[in-house]
């Protein structure tokens, strides 16, 4: 099934968070920031060989308050507050697999993290109110294969296995770290549906996150299910705006000495917010796509609750 040449692609951006520790997986969130994993054309792998470079920035400031306990530095804690800024540089190559129904790509991301965390430790030698900051390269993220299938010119799906490697710096006694100190494997499916007659486009990304045990704290995160859906209206050829709805749901209980004391830390959250995008050409062959979104938490249990979750992206396709 041949397709016309297009610059639409899937960018498997690593939407992550986990530099602050709290409950509902060690680190309050595990890898995901709800509402940030879906992008325009998420289910499309281009039917031509291209190179895409993406720069993303995520800012989040939230807390686990209300007297709720969490796990941090291998201990229980109260009133956990976290501020995080991520800078994410991603490069993706779409391989020359001709213009059939299937196309393939690979991607690699280098993330940089700044974070500040504070909490009241309720046990152990470090008991009391503490605050830590950390900055540096975060865990590396890569996707060996993204397999895209084109049902038609207007309906597409992309399948991928995404991997986080624990390459950042980690100290089990610190409130803030630039690593989760575990491997994370994320099978993921992305879907795109275009309604050109109405000017609407729908994108969705669903994934399952599987974590290895944190050997420094003996903490085992339960799997997480994530789903982000985006609907956009194209008002001009360049400008579109819409809404994102996202959720993260923990499947089962966490395990380990600290998790067991807190009954497994099972949690979930929902986020809803607006998104705007602008697309333009650069020269004769390249394109630039800019995006901005605000995805505040609207419901949360045992996860970091944030009304200050912002994300900006810039993508150049060669």
C-alpha positions, 0 to 999 in steps of 0.5 A, spaced: 500 500 500 504 505 497 503 512 501 505 519 498 511 522 501 510 526 507 514 529 513 509 526 518 513 522 523 512 519 530 517 522 535 518 517 541 519 522 546 521 520 553 516 523 558 519 522 564 519 524 572 522 520 578 527 525 581 523 526 587 521 520 591 514 519 594 509 514 594 505 510 588 512 507 585 518 509 588 519 517 586 512 519 586 511 517 578 516 512 576 518 514 569 511 518 566 509 525 567 501 524 565 499 528 559 506 529 556 507 522 552 502 524 546 505 528 540 502 530 534 502 525 528 504 520 534 502 514 530 506 515 524 512 513 521 514 516 515 514 512 509 521 515 507 528 516 510 528 522 514 532 524 520 528 528 526 531 532 531 527 534 537 528 539 543 523 538 549 523 542 556 518 539 561 517 543 568 513 540 574 512 543 581 508 539 585 507 535 592 504 529 596 501 533 602 495 532 606 499 528 611 500 522 606 506 518 607 511 516 602 517 512 601 524 516 600 531 515 601 529 508 604 524 511 609 517 513 610 516 521 609 511 526 610 509 532 606 513 531 600 514 537 595 518 536 588 520 541 583 523 538 576 526 541 570 527 536 564 531 538 558 531 532 553 535 532 546 532 526 542 534 524 535 530 519 530 532 516 524 527 513 519 530 507 515 529 506 508 524 501 508 520 504 501 513 506 501 509 500 503 504 499 509 510 498 514 516 503 516 521 503 521 525 507 525 530 508 531 531 513 536 535 515 542 534 521 547 539 524 552 536 527 558 538 533 563 535 534 569 535 539 575 531 537 581 529 540 588 526 535 593 524 536 600 520 532 605 519 530 613 522 524 614 519 520 620 524 515 622 531 513 621 538 517 623 536 522 618 529 524 621 526 531 620 525 536 615 530 535 609 531 539 602 536 536 597 537 539 590 541 535 584 542 536 577 546 532 571 545 527 566 539 523 567 538 516 565 539 514 558 533 513 553 533 509 547 528 505 542 531 500 538 525 499 533 519 503 532 514 499 527 509 504 523 503 501 519 499 505 515 492 503 514 490 508 510 493 515 508 489 518 514 489 512 519 496 510 522 499 506 528 506 505 531 509 499 535 515 500 539 519 498 545 522 503 549 528 502 554 531 506 560 538 505 562 540 507 569 546 511 567 545 517 572 547 518 579 544 515 584 544 516 592 539 512 596 540 517 602 538 523 598 531 526 597 533 528 589 537 524 584 538 524 577 537 516 576 531 512 578 537 506 579 533 501 575 532 499 568 525 500 565 522 497 559 516 500 556 512 496 550 508 502 547 502 503 541 501 510 538 495 511 534 493 517 529 487 518 526 486 524 521 479 527 519 482 532 513 475 534 511 473 537 518 480 539 520 481 535 526 486 530 528 486 525 534 493 522 537 493 517 542 499 513 546 498 507 551 504 504 554 506 499 560 512 500 564 515 494 567 521 496 572 527 492 575 528 492 582 532 498 585 538 494 588 540 500 593 533 500 597 530 493 595 524 497 592 520 494 587 515 498 583 509 495 580 507 496 573 504 502 570 499 503 565 499 510 561 494 513 556 494 520 553 489 522 548 490 529 544 485 532 540 486 538 535 483 542 530 487 545 525 485 553 524 490 554 519 495 550 515 500 552 520 496 553 527 492 548 531 490 547 538 486 542 542 486 538 548 490 533 552 487 528 557 492 523 560 492 518 566 497 513 569 494 507 573 498 503 577 497 495 576 498 492 583 502 494 589 509 496 590 514 491 594 520 491 598 521 493 606 518 500 605 513 499 600 510 493 605 510 498 611 505 503 607 501 497 604 504 497 597 503 505 595 498 503 589 496 510 586 493 513 580 492 520 577 489 524 571 491 530 567 487 535 563 489 541 559 490 545 552 495 544 547 497 549 541 502 547 535 505 551 530 508 548 523 512 551 518 517 550 513 525 551 513 528 552 506 526 547 501 526 540 504 526 541 512 520 543 517 520 546 524 514 544 529 513 548 535 508 545 541 506 548 548 502 545 553 499 545 560 497 539 563 495 540 570 493 534 575 485 534 576 485 528 580 490 524 584 491 518 589 498 517 592 502 520 586 505 527 585 499 532 584 501 538 580 497 544 577 504 547 574 506 542 569 508 545 562 512 542 556 515 545 550 517 542 544 521 544 538 522 539 532 526 539 526 525 534 520 531 533 515 
